[in-house]
Amino acid sequence: MSGDSIDWIKLASAWISVAEYRCLAERLGEARDIARQSVSTLEGAGLDGAKARALADPDPAAIERSLAWLAAGSRTLLPFTDDRYPVLLGDIPDPPLVLYVHGDPACLDLPALAVVGSRNPTDGGSRNAREFAFHLAAGGFCIVSGMAQGIDSAAHRGALEAGAATVAVLGHGIDRVYPADNRALAREIAAGGALISEFPLGTPPSRHHFPRRNRIISGMSLGTIVVEAAQRSGSLITARLAGEQGREVFALPGSIHNPLARGCHRLIRQGAKLVETTDDIVTEIGPLAGQLMTSIGHGNCSDGGDGSDRQPEDEDTGSELDDYLSHDPVTIDELIARSGLTIDQVSSMLLILELKGKVERLAGGRYALLG
């Protein structure tokens, strides 16, 4: 893998786009062939001169740092040609050529919802983000956010408290943590989900990077939920990108006296769906999640990350719970205790069964068979 990794690291460090890669591949071959060409050959194939020079003459020290980082364990370089690359992300107009992944890349297969919002939220906003993320994660969704202070961090923590997967998309090199106060949170996310970035190692955080980061947050998610955002907010950029990518946009309303509610109210006026409970989101997004899982087969964060344990499309995923479900309501905790499965496995199976119309989610987080 090291030879392939070197080639993709060179391509990513030269900021070759997916569109440029495809054009080069038509003329020169695969990544290994492209990464070994001269400047003149690359320019002759249509590549910009600056990128051609960066690709033909990369920084050896930067490559060594990247290879050393990859060798540390639980770390993956995921090119867009890899089967584990997120399906939805590959469908956006400008997907990242590669993703640096710290954690389990299998988490990128789960149906995802983005939760974003203010870096300086009210206590109520933080609580809403945490509670929405908790219940959505417990229901089988992977929570995606940007690990910024405020709403992002609250959303990640809510998912972790549910014992479920969460993905943090970074606006800098994956070998850095920003803000520094989130070092402990970053470790928890890597252990219970994944940190991902398209930026080469060593890239510092910059306000110019965050719009690029935001397109990944929205692009790999079925929908984006905005919790508290001012009129001029990076969260509104994420929401706009989600709309442009054909994804759902949700917004939590707030007090007319709260300036952090104005961005959400603006989104609602522009057509975002007003949500008051997680049921509002699941009702809207459920069919899309079902279509996604059917198209790729369902994976989970414990399948080893190579996709080898993905379920075939016609498998009745969720059947492991058949002996433990009945018409009498039962909680997730009771299903975990009876089945011996993890919360992530039970939550994902319940989501699939709910989408198939086989179970019903009741008040208090209980589930019962339908029919």
C-alpha positions in Angstrom: 0.0 0.0 0.0 2.9 2.4 0.6 3.7 2.8 -3.1 0.0 3.6 -3.8 -0.1 5.9 -0.8 3.0 7.9 -2.0 1.3 8.4 -5.4 -1.9 9.7 -3.9 -0.1 11.8 -1.4 1.8 13.5 -4.3 -1.4 14.1 -6.2 -3.2 15.4 -3.2 -0.3 17.7 -2.2 -0.3 19.2 -5.7 -4.1 19.9 -5.2 -5.1 17.8 -8.2 -8.9 17.9 -8.4 -11.0 14.8 -9.3 -11.9 16.4 -12.6 -8.2 17.0 -13.4 -7.3 13.5 -12.3 -9.9 12.0 -14.6 -8.5 14.0 -17.6 -5.0 12.9 -16.8 -6.0 9.3 -16.3 -7.5 9.2 -19.8 -4.2 10.2 -21.3 -1.6 8.9 -18.9 -3.0 6.0 -16.9 -3.6 5.4 -13.2 -2.3 7.3 -10.2 1.1 5.6 -10.2 1.6 6.6 -13.9 0.4 10.2 -13.4 2.6 10.8 -10.3 5.8 9.8 -12.2 5.5 12.1 -15.2 7.7 15.1 -16.0 6.4 18.6 -15.9 6.3 18.9 -19.7 4.3 15.6 -20.0 1.8 16.8 -17.4 1.4 20.2 -19.0 1.0 18.5 -22.4 -1.8 16.5 -20.8 -3.6 19.7 -19.9 -2.5 20.2 -16.2 -1.8 23.7 -15.0 1.9 24.6 -14.8 2.1 25.3 -11.1 0.3 22.0 -10.3 2.5 20.1 -12.8 5.6 21.4 -11.1 4.3 20.6 -7.6 3.4 17.1 -8.7 6.7 16.4 -10.6 8.9 17.8 -7.8 7.2 17.1 -4.4 8.7 17.8 -1.0 10.3 14.5 0.1 10.1 15.5 3.8 6.3 16.1 3.5 5.8 12.7 2.0 7.8 11.1 4.7 5.7 12.8 7.4 2.6 11.6 5.7 3.8 8.0 5.5 4.9 8.1 9.1 1.5 9.4 10.1 -0.2 6.6 8.2 2.0 4.0 9.8 0.8 4.9 13.3 -2.3 2.7 13.2 -6.1 3.4 12.8 -5.1 5.8 10.0 -6.1 5.5 6.3 -5.6 7.4 3.1 -8.8 7.1 1.1 -8.7 8.1 -2.5 -12.0 8.8 -4.3 -11.4 5.5 -6.3 -11.6 3.4 -3.1 -14.8 1.4 -2.5 -14.9 2.8 1.1 -15.0 6.4 -0.1 -18.4 7.9 1.0 -21.0 7.3 -1.8 -22.8 10.6 -1.3 -19.6 12.6 -1.2 -18.5 11.2 -4.5 -21.7 12.6 -6.1 -21.0 16.3 -5.4 -19.6 18.5 -8.2 -16.1 18.8 -6.6 -15.4 15.9 -4.3 -12.0 15.7 -2.5 -9.4 13.7 -4.4 -8.4 11.9 -1.1 -9.5 11.8 2.5 -7.1 11.4 5.4 -8.9 9.3 7.9 -8.1 8.8 11.6 -10.5 6.2 13.0 -12.7 3.7 11.2 -13.4 4.4 7.6 -16.4 2.0 7.8 -18.2 4.8 9.6 -18.3 6.8 6.4 -20.7 4.1 5.1 -23.5 4.9 7.6 -26.4 7.2 6.7 -25.2 10.6 7.9 -26.8 13.8 9.2 -24.8 17.0 9.6 -25.4 19.2 12.7 -23.9 22.6 12.6 -24.4 26.0 14.2 -22.9 28.9 16.2 -19.5 28.7 17.8 -21.0 30.8 20.7 -24.4 29.3 21.3 -26.8 29.8 24.1 -27.1 27.1 26.7 -30.4 26.1 25.1 -28.8 25.8 21.7 -26.0 23.6 23.0 -28.5 21.4 24.8 -30.6 21.1 21.6 -27.7 20.2 19.5 -26.5 17.6 22.0 -30.0 16.1 22.5 -30.9 16.0 18.8 -27.5 14.4 18.0 -28.0 11.8 20.8 -31.4 10.7 19.6 -30.5 10.7 15.9 -27.3 8.7 16.6 -29.2 6.3 18.8 -31.6 5.9 15.9 -28.8 4.7 13.6 -27.5 7.9 12.0 -23.9 9.0 11.9 -23.6 12.6 13.1 -21.2 14.7 11.0 -19.9 18.1 12.1 -16.8 20.2 12.0 -15.4 19.9 15.6 -15.6 23.7 16.1 -16.5 25.1 19.5 -20.1 25.4 20.3 -22.8 23.6 18.4 -20.3 21.3 16.5 -18.7 20.1 19.7 -22.1 19.6 21.4 -23.3 17.5 18.5 -20.2 15.2 18.5 -20.6 14.8 22.3 -24.3 13.9 21.9 -23.4 11.1 19.4 -20.6 9.8 21.6 -22.9 9.7 24.6 -25.3 7.5 22.6 -22.4 5.1 22.0 -22.7 5.7 18.3 -20.5 6.9 15.4 -19.6 10.5 14.7 -17.4 12.0 12.1 -15.5 15.3 12.4 -14.5 17.0 9.1 -11.4 19.2 9.7 -10.5 22.4 7.9 -6.7 21.8 8.4 -4.2 18.9 8.3 -5.4 15.9 10.2 -2.2 15.9 12.3 -3.4 19.1 14.1 -6.3 19.8 16.5 -8.2 23.0 16.3 -9.4 24.4 18.6 -6.7 23.1 20.9 -9.3 22.7 23.7 -10.8 19.9 21.7 -7.9 17.5 22.0 -9.7 15.2 24.3 -12.8 15.3 22.1 -10.7 14.6 19.0 -9.3 11.4 20.7 -12.9 10.3 21.5 -14.1 10.9 18.0 -11.2 8.9 16.5 -11.9 6.0 18.9 -15.7 6.1 18.3 -15.9 7.2 14.7 -13.5 9.1 12.5 -11.7 12.4 12.0 -11.3 13.2 8.3 -9.6 15.9 6.2 -8.7 16.6 2.6 -5.8 18.9 3.6 -2.2 17.7 3.5 -0.6 17.1 6.8 0.8 20.2 8.4 -1.8 22.5 6.8 -2.7 25.1 9.5 -6.3 26.2 10.1 -7.4 29.2 8.0 -10.7 30.9 7.5 -10.3 30.3 3.8 -10.3 26.5 4.4 -13.6 26.3 6.2 -15.9 26.7 3.1 -14.0 23.8 1.5 -14.5 21.8 4.7 -18.2 22.7 4.8 -18.9 21.2 1.4 -17.6 17.9 2.7 -19.8 18.1 5.8 -22.9 18.7 3.7 -21.8 16.5 0.8 -21.5 13.3 2.8 -24.8 13.9 4.7 -28.4 13.2 3.7 -29.4 16.4 5.4 -27.9 19.3 7.3 -29.5 20.5 10.6 -28.7 24.1 11.6 -29.0 24.9 15.4 -28.6 28.6 16.2 -26.9 30.7 13.5 -26.5 34.4 13.1 -27.4 36.2 9.9 -23.8 36.1 8.7 -22.6 32.6 9.7 -20.5 29.8 8.3 -23.3 27.5 9.1 -25.5 29.2 6.5 -22.7 28.5 4.0 -23.0 24.8 4.9 -26.8 25.0 4.5 -26.5 26.7 1.1 -24.0 24.1 -0.1 -26.4 21.3 1.1 -29.2 22.9 -1.0 -26.9 23.2 -4.0 -25.9 19.5 -3.6 -29.5 18.5 -3.6 -29.6 17.6 0.1 -32.2 18.4 2.7 -31.9 21.4 5.0 -33.4 21.6 8.4 -33.5 24.5 10.9 -34.5 24.8 14.6 -36.6 27.9 15.2 -35.9 30.1 18.2 -37.0 33.2 20.0 -37.4 36.3 17.9 -35.3 38.1 20.6 -32.4 35.7 20.1 -29.9 37.0 17.4 -28.6 33.5 17.0 -32.1 32.4 15.8 -32.2 34.8 12.9 -30.1 32.7 10.6 -32.4 29.7 11.2 -35.5 31.8 10.6 -34.0 33.1 7.4 -33.3 29.5 6.3 -36.9 28.6 7.1 -38.2 31.5 5.0 -36.0 30.3 2.2 -37.5 26.8 2.3 -35.6 24.9 5.0 -37.8 22.5 6.9 -38.7 23.7 10.4 -38.0 21.0 13.0 -39.1 20.7 16.6 -38.3 17.0 17.2 -36.1 14.4 15.8 -39.2 12.7 14.4 -39.6 15.6 12.0 -36.2 14.8 10.6 -36.5 11.0 10.5 -39.9 11.3 8.7 -38.4 13.4 6.0 -35.0 11.7 5.7 -36.0 8.1 6.3 -36.8 7.1 2.7 -33.5 8.7 1.5 -31.6 6.7 4.2 -33.3 3.5 3.0 -32.3 4.2 -0.6 -28.7 4.8 0.4 -28.4 1.7 2.4 -30.0 -0.4 -0.3 -27.6 1.0 -2.9 -24.4 0.4 -1.0 -25.3 -2.5 1.4 -25.3 -1.7 5.1 -22.0 -1.4 6.9 -21.2 -0.5 10.5 -18.2 0.8 12.4 -17.1 -2.7 13.6 -16.7 -4.4 10.3 -12.9 -3.9 10.1 -13.1 -1.0 7.7 -12.4 -3.0 4.5 -16.0 -3.3 3.4 -15.8 -7.1 3.4 -18.6 -7.5 5.8 -21.1 -5.2 4.0 -24.5 -6.8 3.7 -25.7 -7.8 0.3 -28.7 -5.8 -1.0 -31.2 -8.6 -0.6 -30.2 -9.6 2.9 -32.9 -9.0 5.5 -30.7 -6.9 7.7 -32.1 -6.5 11.2 -33.2 -10.1 11.4 -30.9 -10.7 14.4 -33.4 -8.7 16.5 -36.4 -10.9 15.5 -36.3 -13.0 18.6 -36.2 -9.9 20.9 -38.9 -7.7 19.4 -42.7 -8.1 19.9 -45.8 -6.0 19.9 -45.0 -5.1 23.5 -42.8 -1.9 23.5 -39.2 -2.4 24.4 -36.3 0.0 24.8 -32.9 0.0 23.1 -31.2 -0.8 26.4 -33.4 -3.9 26.8 -32.7 -5.0 23.2 -28.9 -4.6 23.8 -29.1 -6.6 27.1 -31.2 -9.4 25.5 -29.3 -9.7 22.2 -25.7 -9.1 23.3 -25.3 -6.7 20.3 -23.7 -3.2 20.6 -25.8 0.0 20.7 -24.4 0.9 17.2 -25.6 -2.5 15.8 -29.0 -2.4 17.5 -29.6 1.3 16.5 -28.7 0.6 12.8 -30.9 -2.5 12.7 -33.9 -0.7 14.2 -33.5 2.1 11.7 -33.6 -0.4 8.8 -36.6 -2.2 10.3 -38.4 1.1 10.8 -37.7 2.2 7.2 -39.1 -1.2 6.1 -42.2 -0.6 8.1 -41.6 -3.6 10.3 -41.2 -1.7 13.6 -42.7 1.5 15.1 -40.8 3.9 17.3 -42.9 5.0 20.2 -42.6 7.7 22.9 -39.8 7.3 25.4 -37.4 5.7 22.8 -39.3 2.4 22.8 -39.9 0.1 19.8 -42.6 -2.4 18.9 -43.5 -4.6 16.0 -46.1 -3.4 13.5 -48.9 -5.5 12.1 
